[in-house]
Amino acid sequence: MLNGLIRCALVLLCVLYSHQSLSALNEVLLLKHKDIEQSLAFNVQLPKGYSKNTDKTYNLLFDFHPMADKYLAGIHQWLSHNGEWPWPQTIIVTPKMGNPVGRLFDESGDSTPLIDFFEASLIPAIDAKYRTNGFRIFSGFRVNGTLVLSSLINKPNLFNAHIVTSPELNDDYAQILSKLPKALRKMGNKPQFLWVGHGNWNKEADNQEAFKQLHSMLQSHAPASLDWHFEVFADNYFMSLPLLSLINAVERLFNDINNGLEPTSPASQKGAMALVEHFAYLSKYKYGFDVSAAASIRGLGEHQLTHSPEQALITFKTYAELYPDSAYAYHYLAQAYLANKDVNKALESQKQAVAMSQSMLSWHKKHIAKQLTKIEALTEQ
């Protein structure tokens, strides 16, 4: 419990730290619906640097709670400000307080007018006005989590990733549980991501059996294309759960970008070019934007250094050929030469790495320069 409280305290500090600095980047998007007289206002949170980086496109995250923008903005600022890791910079959209669009939600599940509005009006308006890249995340807590599941079931291609926390499911609310098995079987081969998290608090008591049913259905019917995760936060407070779900889901969702594949994975075992093909597939079908294979190739080469230096050298030569502008490509190539007892080639590669690192942050420059000093010492022996 203590660790969970500390983590939540840090998250809240991030929210307080960043909310004021981000407020200037807020915009309001106004839309209309034929069945609602007043305009429908949505808060749009643009990432830092949006106005300057005019050639850059961004992910989209939509959350239906009008107060969610407070913690979403803070967590996003913290997780993306240091090199966009682990959460790539994202446009965040939430309804403005007082937006009556929720009236469109059909609790019976017989129809989906609210999700139809997202598909026909909201998403096209966001895409038309802002530089989105096509990758969309939908997150929700409690009834809004039910809405996220309804979107996955009824319009599985509208969002790429779905983050669900403590959804209302009891008594087959919105027909989620009755529709889910068939929807999962029909989902197809397009990669999808689903994170479900819940706790054991009183406000969730009526849904505990439904949570078990949801988990069982995913185990039995989820296709291989659905990357799904189910987490029970037994030691955390109820109102902490959406924050914890968001952080854990984001880390898991973008893990193949940030950390790459395990070196023992089937694709890695086929070599560097197989990894290039794998990430080309992810770029086209999972994300819709280019995802580099660099982290996975580097991980494979580091793994090979310990037991197969010759293979590591082949891998890191390929790494340098594929990413010739990367200082780290030559840094790791130097390590491979050392492992193969070719100190002169190692020195040559490390000097190139140092020269290319001059535009990098100071920590990286010092780290790469330190390795050059070590290699130079070996040449003097």
N, C-alpha and C positions, 0 to 999 in steps of 0.2 A: 504493500500500500504506500509506503513512504516514497519508494522510487517513482511510483505513478504520480504522486502529488508533486514531487520535485519536477518531473517532466512537464506536468501541466502548468506549474508556476513559471517555468522557463518559457513555455509557449505564450502565456499571458503577457509576460514581459516583452516578448517579441511583438505582440499585438500593440501594446502601449508604445513601444519604441518606434514603430514604423507607421502607425495610423496617421499621425499628423503630417509626416513627410509625404505620405501618399495622397493626401486629400486633394491636392492640386491636380492630380491626374484623373480625378473622377469626372465622368460625363454622364448625362442622362439621355436615354433613348426613349422616345415616345412613339407608341404604336396605338392602333385602333382595332376594335373587334366589333362586328355587327351587332352582337347581343349585349354589349356593355357601352353605356353612354359616354362615360368619362374616358379620357386618355389613359393608356396603360404605361406607366413609367418604370423603366428599368435602370438601375445603377450599373455603369460600365467602368470597371477599374482597369486602367491601362498600365502596363508595366513601365518601370523606370527606363528612360531612354527611348520610349516609343516614338516620340515626335522627331528625334534625331536620326534614328536608325530606319530611314524610310524604305530601305530595300529588304527589311527583315519582316518575316511573318511569324505568327504566334499561335500557340495552342489556345483553346477556349475551355473555361470551366464555368458551368452554370449550376447554381444552387437556388432552390426555390424559397428559402427562408430569407425574409427581408433584413434580418439582423446578421446573417452569416457573413456579409461582406466585411464586418469588423475583424473577425478572426481569420478569415480567408486571406485578406490583404496582408495581415501581419505575418502569418505563417509563410505565405508566398514570398514576401519581401525577404524574410530570413533565409529561406531555403534556396532562393535563386540569386541572391546578391553577390555571392562569391563564386563567380564563374558558372552561374546557372546550375548549380549542383546542390541537392539532388532533384530539384523541381525546375525544369526549364521555364523560362519566362512565359507567362500565361495571361490572357485577357480574362478577367473574372466578371461575370454578370449575375446580378441578383435583382429580384423585384424591389422597387422602392417601397418604403413603408406606406401602407394605404392603397397599394395597387390591388384592385379587386379581381384580378384575373383568375384567382383561385376558385371563383364561383363556377368556372367551367369544368372543374374536376367532377367526374361521374363516379361516386363512391361505389355504385353497384358493379362497375366493371363491364356493363353492357356496351358502353361506348367510350371513346377517348377524346372528347372535344378539347381538353386542355393540351394534351400531347399533339393533337392535330394543329393547334395554334402554334405550338413550338415549331413544328415542322413547316407549316405553311407561311408563317409570318415572322416569328422571333428569330430563328436561326438565319433565314435569308436576309433579314434586315441587318443582323450583326455582320454577316459575311460581306454584305454590300458596303457597309460603312467603315469597317475595320479590317486590318490586314491579318486575317485568320489563315491558318494553313490547312484546315480541314480536319484536324484532330480535336475531338470534343470529349469532354469529361462532364458527367452529370453526377452531382452529389446531393444527398438528402438525409435528414434526420427525422425519425418517427414517421408521421404521415407523408412527409416529403420523401422519405426513404421508400415508402410504398409507391410513390409516384415514379421514382427512379426504376423500381422493378417493373412497374407497368410499362414504362418506356422500353425497357429491354425486351419484355414479352411481346408487346404489340408493334413496336417499330424498332427492331434490333439494330438497324443501320443508321439510326439518327445520331447516336452517340457511340464513341469507340470504347469508352471506359465508364463504369458505373460504380459509384461508391455509396454504399447503403449502410445506415446505422440505425439500429433498433426500429425497424419498420413495423407498422401496424399490420398484422396479418390475421389476427384472431377472427373466427367465424368466416373465413375465406373472404376477408375484406378486399374489395375491388377485384375479386376472382383471381388473385395472384396465385394461390396454391393450386386451384383447379386448372388454371390455364398453363402453369409453368412446365409440366412434363412435355406436353405437346409442343410448346414453343421451343424448348431446348432441343428436341429431336429435329425440328425444322430449321434450326439456326444456320446451318450451312458451314462453309469452310472459312469464312472471313474471320480473322482473329478478333476476339473480343475479350475485355477484361471486366471482372466482377469482384468487388470486395464487399463482404458482409461482416459487420461487427455488431455485437450487442453485449449487454451486461446482465446482471441478475437483480436489478433493483425493482422496487415495488411497482413503478410505472411500467415495467416490462413483464410483470407477473402473468398477465393474461395471455401473453404471446410466447411464453417459453415452449409450450408444446408445438406451436406453429414454427418457431425457430428450428426445432428438431426436424420437423417435416421438411422445411426448406433445405436444410443441410442434407437430409436423406435424398431428396429429389435431385439435388446437384450431384451427389455421389452416383446416383443411378442413371441419370439422363443427360448430364452435361456433355457436349461434344468435345473432342480434343481441341477444337478451335477456341473454346472458352477457357481462358486462364482465370480460374476462380479461386477465391481464398475466403475462409470463414474463421473469424476470430472471436473468442469469448473473453471480454475484459472483466474478469471476475473480481479484480482488486481495485477498480477505479470507480469514481463517482459518476452518476448518470450524466450530468451535464458536461463531463470531461470527454465523453465517448465520441462525439463527432470530431473533436480535435484530434484525438488519438487515431481514429479511423482514417482521417485525412492524411496524417503524417505517414502512417504505416502503408496505406494504399499507394500514395505517391512514390514512396521509396520502392515498393514492389513493382509498380507499374513501369517506372523508368529504369529499373535495375539493369536491363540489357543494354541501355545506353550508357549508364554511369559505370558499371562494373564489368559489363560484357558477359560472355558465357564462361562457364567453368571449363578449365583446360581439359577436363576428362569427359566433356560432353561429346555426343556423337559428331557434331559438326566440327568441333575443335580437333578431334582425332583425325579428321580428314585433311587437316592442314590449313594454311593461311588463306588460300584461294577459296576453299569451301566456306570459310568464315565470311569472306567478301560476298559470296553468293547468298549466304544466310541473311546477312544484314541488308542486302539488296531486296530480299523478299520482305523483311520487316519494314523497310522504307516504303515499299509500294503498297503492301496489304495491311500492315498493322498501324503504322503511324501516318503515312501519306506525306512524309517529308524525309529528307535524307538522314540516315542514321549511320554513323561511322562504325566500321569493324575494328578500329584501332585498339580499343581497350581489350577486346577478346584476343586479337593477335598478340598483343603485348603480354597478356596473361598466359597464353600458350607458350610463348618463348621463355618467359620466366620459369614456368614449370619445367620446360625441357632443359634449362641450364643446369638443373640439379642432377639429372640422370642421363641426358643425351645431348652433350654440348654441340655435337655435329649437327643435329636436327635444329637446335636452338639457333645456330649460325644461319642455317637456311631460312628459318622463320624470320629472323631479324633483318636479313638482307631483303627479303620480300617486304617487310614492314617499311624499311627505308625507301624502297622503290615505290611503294604505294603512297607514302606520305613524306615526300622529299622536303617539305617545308617544316617538318616537325623536329625540333631540337631533341626531343626524347627518342625519336627513331634512331638517331645516331648515338645517343647516350647508351641505349640498350644494345645497339650493334657493337659498341666498344666492349660492353660486358661479355658479349658472345665471343668476340675475338680473344679476350682475356681467358675465358673458359677453355678456348682451344689453343692457348699458349702462344698467341700471335700478338706480342706486346706492341710492336710497331704499328700494326693495323689498328690496334685498340687506341693508341695515342692519336693517330690520324683522325679516327672517327670521333673521339672525345673532343678534340680541338674544333672540329666542325660543329659539334653540339654546343660548345661554349660560344662560338661565334653567332650561332643562330638563336641563342637564349637571351641575347641582350635586350630584346623588347619584352621579355617576360617579367613577371613579378619577382621581387628580390629574393624570395625564398627559393624559387626554382633556379634562378641564376647562381645563387650560392651553392645549391645542391649539386648542380652540374659542374661548376668550377671545382668543387671539392673533389669530385671523382677524377678530374683532370690532374690535380695535384698528386693523387695516389698513383695514377698511371705513370706520371713523370718520375716519381720516386722509383718505380720498378725499372724504368729504362736506365737509371743511374747505377743499378746494382751490378 
